[in-house]
Amino acid sequence: MKKNLGLILIVMIVSGMLSGAVTIKSYAAETKEVKKETIVGKTYDLGEKDAYDISKAQEVKDSAKRLYVEGDISEVSTQNGFLCYAVKSDNLKIFVDDKFGKDLFEQKDSKKWHVITDKSKTVDSAKLSENIGSGAIIVQTSKDGKTWVNMDSEVDIYNKADSINKRVVAGEEIEAFYKATNVQLTNGCYYRFIVAYKLEREVEPSKVLFVDVKKTEEKERIEVYQFYAYDPSVDKKEQLNKKDAYEFSDVKRVESKDGFKNAEDISSDDPHNDWIMGRFYVSGYTSVKKDDKDIPVFLKVPGDRAALWFDLEQQIDKCNGQSDIKVDVISDGSDIHFGTPTIKNVGRGMLIIRKINKNNKKERQIYTNYLEASATSGANTRVDLFEEGDYEVALDYQLHYDKPFVFKTTTTKTLAYRVYFEFKIRNGNIDKFIRRVDDNSFVSNSGIAENGFYIDVANSQYLDIHIKREILTDSMDGIVEDNKFSGMGKEGRNYTDEGIYTVTISNSATGDSESQRVYVGKKDIMRVHMKTGMPINEINELLKEEGAYIENDQIIIPEPEPEPEPEPEPEIEIQNDSESVGEENTDGNGNGAEEKKNKTENVDEAKANAAEAKETTDSKKDIATQNKTKEKKSDKSDDKTNSKVTQTSNEQKNLDEENQTKKSPSGVVFFAIIIVVGVALVVAYKNKERINSMIKKGGDDK
């Protein structure tokens, strides 16, 4: 048991370490947390000929858990009595559980309820193009949860269990049964899924002429699933300010719904002359300019949210106020410019938006039945939020026109039209971040990243990155810069080779550029250069001539130490009692004057020798002081100054030998004089006592 616990702990620790290592750069990859939520619906039974009319349905206790949703769902709540999902735009898919209800479809006991084939084509108010078969699913949406619009459908669902979640919707493979659109989630949308199928079972047979006749009963069953979904990042209170928005509204006549091609101006006799279906607006930008093809380029800065809006100006059943002109329902159609296949159930208007990124990758969104399901007459409907990219937008629709004819008769015409425009979204600023590869920390300008760095441009797609790398090389003048690389850089790439990098980010949309220098490596001279901005040659000169050294990325120049105070001169006290002694030593022999002369000569010679000794001592102190200062400087200089220190030491040695030579005879003479003077003082003192004794004795005799 203990071994198992130890193994578990080791696995947990290693997993934590690995997860930590993996998440070092996890900020750069946008992760989506996909959640799965089962939608709980309601089951209703109807009579066998009720055409699945919901108003006639009777709720039963059978469960309804056929559908589930997946997406980046941040919250589940309720909205006006509907189950509500807060989910990021373009990230909500609806799936069918192909195992649910399978027992009804595969039931072998004819006396129990089982699914049978239904050849009708009507479910509630929806008219299908094919028979219901083994079952049908109708997709409806609503802007208020009351008025429902048919958006999509699928028939014979039990026989399509293997492909039911791999459908093609609006010409696009969605890998699900249905996918919520950006327009729906941006504005908030109510959804209703109606599952319809017919059940049958055998009952007691009846007898006709004593013959048992098989008898069955049938009923219609529907399952209803409803919910509301929205993008919580969109401010629902935000309103379009048309004064600060850019308008697109030009409409052209095209050949037909099959391709919506060969656009031409609308003639004066066209029923669409002199009025428009609606206007598109782009808002949420800071400024706009035109490129060389006269395409608007919208520049946004942090805080801007570029959005596309549509203002429907007509009643789609009474365009331009005329009841004989209305938006027609297109059963199937295509758009040749966008390369769409033939799309079923185009409905009343098809909106296509295509984004082209910097790598020319194209992504399109197709919104069928747009004018009926998404747009609202007299209201500004937000279509989508936009990031950087090149965009193309087209609204394809068809008018049903009852043209007056002779004798008050009319002829019906269907005419196709198209609104098409292009625009670009660009970041108007330069967001760049230089990050260290080891811990993702930011590097400031002229900063140091010892182990390397990478460039983060905060998802700006249209910034140009230029890299220049310089290194240090040895030369006759010391360490100098050498340009090793200059060219285009790439976001996210690691730059780890030693050198000074100059990173220049330029914005072609505005013409602005910014540069930043980064040092990769550990050389002290380069670190000083980056921190102080001092040129390399000046750093070399300081280190060579000034005896400086580097500490904490700074050049330290030590202050010279103050010279020591000179030692006090030796004082030689000579007691000059020769006069008094001479005067007192005047015996009859006449020896006093000669003794005084000898003493005076000895004193003068002693003074001269003392002065010479002082001069020698001072000279030695000066040399020692100079050597001491040079030795301290030499300790903090580089190896190149060692020869100078050696030379100075040899000179000092020669001076010491010379001074020693001078010192030896002078010292002997000096000490000899001291001895002579001392003896003279002793003799004088003895004579003085003797004379005093004789004087005293003579007085006594007298």
Backbone hydrogen bonds, N-H to C=O, Kabsch-Sander energy under -0.5 kcal/mol:
donor,donor_aa,acceptor,acceptor_aa,energy
5,L,1,M,-2.4
6,G,2,K,-2.6
7,L,3,K,-2.4
8,I,4,N,-2.5
9,L,5,L,-2.5
10,I,6,G,-2.4
11,V,7,L,-2.5
12,M,8,I,-2.5
13,I,9,L,-2.7
14,V,10,I,-3.0
15,S,11,V,-2.6
16,G,12,M,-2.3
17,M,13,I,-2.5
18,L,14,V,-2.9
19,S,15,S,-2.9
20,G,16,G,-2.3
21,A,17,M,-2.4
22,V,18,L,-2.5
23,T,19,S,-1.9
24,I,21,A,-1.0
25,K,22,V,-0.7
26,S,23,T,-0.9
28,A,25,K,-1.5
29,A,25,K,-0.6
29,A,26,S,-0.6
30,E,28,A,-0.7
31,T,29,A,-0.5
34,V,32,K,-0.9
35,K,33,E,-0.5
35,K,71,G,-2.9
37,E,69,V,-2.6
39,I,67,L,-2.1
40,V,38,T,-0.6
41,G,39,I,-0.7
41,G,64,A,-3.1
42,K,224,V,-2.0
43,T,60,V,-0.6
44,Y,222,I,-2.9
45,D,58,Q,-2.7
46,L,220,E,-3.1
50,D,47,G,-1.4
53,D,50,D,-1.4
54,I,52,Y,-0.7
56,K,53,D,-1.9
57,A,54,I,-1.5
58,Q,45,D,-2.1
60,V,43,T,-2.7
68,Y,95,F,-1.8
69,V,37,E,-3.0
70,E,93,K,-2.3
71,G,35,K,-1.6
72,D,91,N,-1.0
73,I,71,G,-2.2
74,S,72,D,-0.6
74,S,86,A,-2.7
75,E,86,A,-1.0
77,S,84,C,-2.5
79,Q,82,F,-2.8
82,F,79,Q,-2.0
83,L,226,Q,-0.5
84,C,77,S,-3.1
85,Y,228,Y,-2.6
86,A,75,E,-2.6
87,V,85,Y,-0.7
87,V,230,Y,-2.8
88,K,72,D,-1.2
91,N,88,K,-1.0
93,K,70,E,-2.7
94,I,178,Y,-3.2
95,F,68,Y,-3.1
97,D,66,R,-3.4
98,D,96,V,-1.0
100,F,97,D,-1.3
102,K,99,K,-1.6
104,L,101,G,-0.7
105,F,101,G,-1.3
106,E,102,K,-2.3
110,S,108,K,-0.9
112,K,109,D,-2.0
114,H,200,E,-1.6
115,V,104,L,-2.0
116,I,198,K,-2.3
118,D,133,G,-2.2
119,K,117,T,-0.5
123,V,126,A,-2.1
124,D,51,A,-1.5
126,A,123,V,-2.9
128,L,121,K,-3.2
128,L,126,A,-0.6
132,I,120,S,-2.3
133,G,118,D,-2.9
135,G,132,I,-1.7
136,A,196,A,-2.7
137,I,154,E,-2.8
138,I,194,I,-2.5
139,V,152,D,-3.1
140,Q,138,I,-0.5
140,Q,192,R,-2.7
141,T,149,V,-2.2
142,S,190,Y,-1.9
148,W,146,K,-0.6
149,V,141,T,-2.7
151,M,139,V,-3.3
152,D,139,V,-1.5
154,E,137,I,-1.9
156,D,132,I,-2.4
156,D,135,G,-0.8
157,I,135,G,-1.9
159,N,156,D,-0.5
160,K,157,I,-1.0
161,A,158,Y,-0.8
163,S,160,K,-1.1
164,I,160,K,-1.2
166,K,163,S,-2.0
167,R,176,A,-1.4
169,V,167,R,-0.6
169,V,172,E,-2.7
172,E,169,V,-1.9
174,I,167,R,-2.0
175,E,167,R,-0.6
177,F,94,I,-1.8
178,Y,94,I,-1.7
180,A,92,L,-2.2
185,L,181,T,-2.3
186,T,182,N,-3.0
187,N,183,V,-1.6
188,G,184,Q,-1.3
189,C,229,A,-2.3
190,Y,142,S,-2.5
191,Y,227,F,-3.1
192,R,140,Q,-2.5
193,F,225,Y,-2.7
194,I,138,I,-2.3
194,I,192,R,-0.5
195,V,193,F,-0.6
195,V,223,E,-2.8
196,A,136,A,-2.9
196,A,194,I,-0.6
197,Y,221,R,-2.1
198,K,116,I,-0.6
199,L,219,K,-2.9
200,E,114,H,-2.1
201,R,217,E,-1.8
202,E,110,S,-2.4
203,V,215,K,-2.9
206,S,213,V,-2.0
208,V,206,S,-0.5
208,V,211,V,-3.1
209,L,207,K,-0.5
211,V,208,V,-0.9
213,V,206,S,-4.4
215,K,203,V,-0.6
217,E,201,R,-2.5
219,K,199,L,-2.0
220,E,46,L,-1.6
221,R,197,Y,-2.6
222,I,44,Y,-2.4
223,E,195,V,-2.3
224,V,42,K,-2.6
225,Y,193,F,-2.3
227,F,191,Y,-1.8
228,Y,83,L,-3.4
229,A,189,C,-2.2
230,Y,85,Y,-1.9
231,D,185,L,-2.3
234,V,231,D,-1.5
236,K,234,V,-1.0
238,E,235,D,-1.3
242,K,240,L,-0.8
244,D,241,N,-1.3
245,A,242,K,-1.1
246,Y,282,V,-2.4
248,F,280,F,-2.6
252,K,418,R,-2.7
253,R,264,E,-2.8
254,V,416,A,-1.9
255,E,261,K,-2.1
259,G,257,K,-1.7
259,G,334,S,-1.6
260,F,256,S,-1.5
264,E,253,R,-2.1
270,D,267,S,-1.3
273,N,270,D,-2.2
275,W,272,H,-1.0
279,R,311,D,-1.8
280,F,248,F,-3.0
281,Y,309,W,-2.0
282,V,246,Y,-2.2
283,S,307,A,-2.4
286,T,299,L,-2.8
287,S,299,L,-1.6
289,K,297,V,-2.0
291,D,295,I,-1.9
294,D,291,D,-2.0
297,V,289,K,-3.7
298,F,296,P,-0.5
298,F,424,K,-3.2
299,L,287,S,-3.1
299,L,297,V,-0.6
300,K,298,F,-0.5
300,K,426,R,-2.5
304,D,301,V,-2.7
307,A,283,S,-2.1
308,L,384,D,-2.5
309,W,281,Y,-2.9
310,F,381,T,-2.4
311,D,279,R,-2.8
312,L,310,F,-0.7
312,L,376,T,-0.6
312,L,379,A,-0.9
313,E,277,M,-2.0
313,E,311,D,-0.6
314,Q,277,M,-0.9
315,Q,318,K,-0.6
316,I,314,Q,-0.7
318,K,315,Q,-2.5
319,C,325,I,-2.6
321,G,318,K,-1.5
322,Q,319,C,-2.3
323,S,321,G,-0.5
325,I,322,Q,-1.5
326,K,400,H,-1.8
327,V,316,I,-3.1
328,D,398,Q,-3.4
330,I,328,D,-0.6
330,I,347,G,-2.2
331,S,329,V,-0.6
333,G,343,I,-1.7
334,S,257,K,-1.9
336,I,259,G,-1.8
337,H,259,G,-0.6
339,G,335,D,-0.5
339,G,336,I,-0.6
340,T,335,D,-1.9
343,I,333,G,-3.6
345,N,331,S,-2.8
347,G,330,I,-2.7
349,G,347,G,-1.3
350,M,396,D,-3.0
351,L,367,Y,-2.4
352,I,394,A,-2.8
353,I,365,Q,-2.5
354,R,392,E,-2.7
355,K,363,E,-3.5
356,I,390,D,-2.7
357,N,361,K,-2.1
360,N,357,N,-2.0
363,E,355,K,-2.6
365,Q,353,I,-2.9
367,Y,351,L,-3.3
367,Y,365,Q,-0.5
368,T,366,I,-0.7
369,N,346,V,-3.2
370,Y,349,G,-2.5
370,Y,367,Y,-0.6
371,L,348,R,-1.4
372,E,348,R,-0.6
373,A,369,N,-2.8
374,S,370,Y,-2.1
375,A,370,Y,-2.2
378,G,312,L,-3.0
379,A,376,T,-2.1
381,T,310,F,-3.0
381,T,379,A,-0.7
382,R,380,N,-0.5
383,V,308,L,-3.7
384,D,308,L,-1.1
386,F,306,A,-3.0
389,G,425,I,-1.9
390,D,356,I,-2.2
391,Y,423,F,-3.1
392,E,354,R,-2.1
393,V,421,F,-2.5
394,A,352,I,-2.4
395,L,419,V,-2.3
396,D,350,M,-2.8
396,D,394,A,-0.6
397,Y,417,Y,-1.8
399,L,415,L,-3.1
400,H,326,K,-3.4
401,Y,399,L,-0.7
401,Y,413,K,-3.5
402,D,324,D,-2.1
402,D,400,H,-0.5
403,K,401,Y,-1.0
403,K,411,T,-3.3
405,F,409,T,-4.9
408,K,405,F,-0.6
409,T,406,V,-1.5
411,T,403,K,-3.0
413,K,401,Y,-3.0
415,L,399,L,-1.9
415,L,413,K,-0.5
416,A,254,V,-0.5
417,Y,397,Y,-2.7
418,R,252,K,-2.5
419,V,395,L,-1.9
420,Y,250,D,-0.6
420,Y,418,R,-0.5
421,F,393,V,-2.0
423,F,391,Y,-2.0
424,K,296,P,-2.1
425,I,389,G,-2.7
426,R,298,F,-2.7
428,G,300,K,-3.7
431,D,429,N,-0.6
432,K,430,I,-0.8
433,F,456,D,-2.4
435,R,433,F,-0.6
435,R,454,Y,-2.5
436,R,441,S,-2.8
437,V,452,G,-1.7
440,N,436,R,-2.0
443,V,434,I,-2.9
444,S,442,F,-0.5
446,S,517,R,-1.5
447,G,444,S,-1.6
447,G,517,R,-1.1
449,A,519,Y,-3.1
452,G,449,A,-1.2
453,F,495,Y,-1.8
454,Y,435,R,-2.2
456,D,433,F,-3.0
460,S,457,V,-1.8
461,Q,459,N,-0.6
464,D,506,S,-2.7
466,H,504,T,-2.6
467,I,487,G,-3.6
468,K,502,T,-1.6
469,R,485,F,-3.0
470,E,500,I,-2.6
471,I,482,D,-2.4
473,T,480,V,-2.4
475,S,478,G,-1.7
478,G,475,S,-1.7
480,V,473,T,-2.3
482,D,471,I,-2.4
484,K,469,R,-2.1
484,K,482,D,-0.6
485,F,469,R,-1.7
487,G,467,I,-2.6
489,G,465,I,-2.7
492,G,455,I,-2.1
493,R,490,K,-1.4
495,Y,453,F,-3.1
496,T,494,N,-0.6
499,G,520,V,-2.3
500,I,470,E,-3.5
501,Y,499,G,-0.6
501,Y,518,V,-3.5
502,T,468,K,-2.9
503,V,501,Y,-0.6
503,V,516,Q,-3.4
504,T,466,H,-2.8
504,T,502,T,-0.6
505,I,503,V,-0.5
505,I,514,E,-3.1
506,S,464,D,-2.4
507,N,512,D,-3.2
508,S,462,Y,-0.7
508,S,506,S,-0.6
510,T,507,N,-0.8
511,G,507,N,-3.1
512,D,507,N,-0.6
514,E,505,I,-2.6
516,Q,503,V,-2.0
518,V,501,Y,-2.6
519,Y,447,G,-2.2
520,V,499,G,-2.8
521,G,519,Y,-0.5
527,R,523,K,-2.0
528,V,524,D,-2.4
529,H,525,I,-2.3
530,M,526,M,-2.4
531,K,527,R,-2.4
532,T,528,V,-2.8
533,G,528,V,-0.5
533,G,529,H,-1.8
539,I,535,P,-1.9
540,N,536,I,-2.5
541,E,537,N,-2.2
542,L,538,E,-2.6
543,L,539,I,-2.4
544,K,540,N,-1.8
545,E,541,E,-3.3
546,E,541,E,-0.6
546,E,542,L,-1.6
548,A,542,L,-1.2
549,Y,556,I,-2.0
551,E,554,Q,-2.9
554,Q,551,E,-0.8
556,I,549,Y,-3.8
556,I,554,Q,-0.6
557,I,555,I,-0.6
573,E,571,E,-0.6
574,I,572,I,-0.6
575,Q,573,E,-0.6
576,N,574,I,-0.8
577,D,575,Q,-1.4
581,V,577,D,-2.8
582,G,578,S,-3.0
583,E,579,E,-3.1
584,E,580,S,-2.4
585,N,581,V,-2.8
586,T,584,E,-1.3
587,D,585,N,-0.6
590,G,587,D,-1.6
595,E,591,N,-1.6
596,K,592,G,-1.9
597,K,593,A,-1.9
598,N,594,E,-2.0
599,K,595,E,-1.9
600,T,596,K,-2.2
601,E,597,K,-2.2
602,N,598,N,-2.0
603,V,599,K,-2.2
604,D,600,T,-2.2
605,E,601,E,-2.1
606,A,602,N,-1.9
607,K,603,V,-2.3
608,A,604,D,-2.1
609,N,605,E,-2.2
610,A,606,A,-2.3
611,A,607,K,-2.3
612,E,608,A,-2.1
613,A,609,N,-2.2
614,K,610,A,-2.2
615,E,611,A,-2.2
616,T,612,E,-1.9
617,T,613,A,-2.1
618,D,614,K,-2.6
619,S,615,E,-2.0
620,K,616,T,-2.0
621,K,617,T,-2.1
622,D,618,D,-2.3
623,I,619,S,-2.0
624,A,620,K,-2.4
625,T,621,K,-2.5
626,Q,622,D,-2.4
627,N,623,I,-2.5
628,K,624,A,-2.3
629,T,625,T,-2.1
630,K,626,Q,-2.3
631,E,627,N,-2.4
632,K,628,K,-1.9
633,K,629,T,-2.1
634,S,630,K,-2.5
635,D,631,E,-1.5
636,K,632,K,-0.7
636,K,633,K,-0.9
637,S,633,K,-0.5
637,S,634,S,-0.8
641,T,638,D,-1.6
642,N,639,D,-1.5
645,V,641,T,-1.9
646,T,642,N,-2.3
647,Q,643,S,-2.2
648,T,644,K,-2.6
649,S,645,V,-2.2
650,N,646,T,-2.0
651,E,647,Q,-2.3
652,Q,648,T,-2.3
653,K,649,S,-2.2
654,N,650,N,-2.2
655,L,651,E,-2.4
656,D,652,Q,-2.6
657,E,653,K,-2.1
658,E,654,N,-2.4
659,N,655,L,-3.0
660,Q,656,D,-2.3
661,T,657,E,-1.9
662,K,658,E,-2.2
663,K,659,N,-2.5
664,S,660,Q,-1.6
666,S,662,K,-1.0
667,G,663,K,-2.1
668,V,664,S,-1.5
669,V,665,P,-2.2
670,F,666,S,-2.3
671,F,667,G,-2.4
672,A,668,V,-2.2
673,I,669,V,-2.4
674,I,670,F,-2.0
675,I,671,F,-2.1
676,V,672,A,-2.6
677,V,673,I,-3.1
678,G,674,I,-2.5
679,V,675,I,-2.7
680,A,676,V,-2.7
681,L,677,V,-2.6
682,V,678,G,-2.2
683,V,679,V,-2.8
684,A,680,A,-2.7
685,Y,681,L,-2.5
686,K,682,V,-2.4
687,N,683,V,-2.7
688,K,684,A,-2.4
689,E,685,Y,-1.9
690,R,686,K,-2.5
691,I,687,N,-3.1
692,N,688,K,-2.8
693,S,689,E,-2.5
694,M,690,R,-2.2
695,I,691,I,-2.9
696,K,692,N,-2.4
697,K,693,S,-2.2
698,G,694,M,-2.6
699,G,695,I,-2.0
700,D,696,K,-1.7
701,D,697,K,-2.2
702,K,698,G,-2.6
